Amino acid sequence: MSETPRANAAENRVILRKLLVVTVLMFGFGWALIPIYRKICEITGINLLTNRDPAVEARARNTQVDTSREIVVEFDANRQGPWRFKPHLNHVTVHPGELVHVEYDLVNLEGRAMAGQAIPSYAPQQSARYFQKLECFCFKQQVLGPGETRKFPVVFFIDPDLPKDVTQITLSYTFFEVPGAVPQAKGREAANAGG
């Protein structure tokens, strides 16, 4: 009978060690998930988080407009969560190298402040590296108060090195809520101040 409690204690220690190893592995996986996701997106060319690039601004000033070509740029807006999100224009026809300014409307349909992030994607995928944005709401998270409406600009040009067979590009944004980016107390204060 005295061996049963010892055997149980030994089995419990083995199980505890295994659980600790699994916990450490899961924590490591969770910690590495964001860099892994970004690398996968970078390799596949989808859902890229974009950042403002000062080199693009310098190229925009030195780019010649190619008036011999026209590219149709279509705009698409998708949302995840309680937003109303749409472009002012469905499409524009541009010349490579021409500076273009378009706007998107975003409305927070909730009774609380929310933060959101826009993720762009391009079709055809190869056009992503030729689509040069100087200004974009996708460069950072956006915080909107309860019921707030905002217009967001996108300023871009199409690099003249775009392959000649590409005559149409679709710029698609998905706007989604970033949970926890706005403290709940702040959201309630903003709701009370607005009402």
C-alpha positions, 0 to 999 in steps of 0.5 A: 500500500505504501508504494501506491502513493509513491507511484502516484506521486512519481506519475504526477511529477512526470505529468507536471513536467510534460504539462510544463513543457507543453506550456512553454512550447505553446507560449513560444508558438504564440510569441512567434506567431506574429513574425511567422504570419508577417513572413508568410504574408510577405512571401505570398504577397497577401495582407501586407501591413504597409508602412510609409516609405520616404524613398517612395516620396522621392521617387514620386518627385522624379517619376515621369508620367507615361501618357502612352499607357492607361491603367484602370485601378479599381477600389474595393472595401471589405470590413470585419466588424461594425463599420461602414467602409467604402471608397468614394470612387469605384475606379479611376483611369491613370497613367503610370507615374501620375499622382492620384488622390482618392478617398474612403469613408469609414463609419463606426457603427458602435456606441463605443470608441473602436480602433481599426486597421486596414490591410491592403491586397492587390490583384494581380498580385505582381502589381503590389510592388508597382503600386506606390502609396505616399499617404494611406490610412493603412499605415497605422491604426485608426481610432474612431469615436462612437458613431464617428464618420471620417474620410481617409485619403490614399495618395499613390502612383503606379510605377512606370516599370509595371509590366506592359501586360497589366492594364487593370489593378484592383486595390482591396482593403479589409478594415477590421477592429483591433481588439483591446487597442482602445481601453473600455473606460475610454470608450465609455467616456467617449460614449457618455460625452457624445450622448 
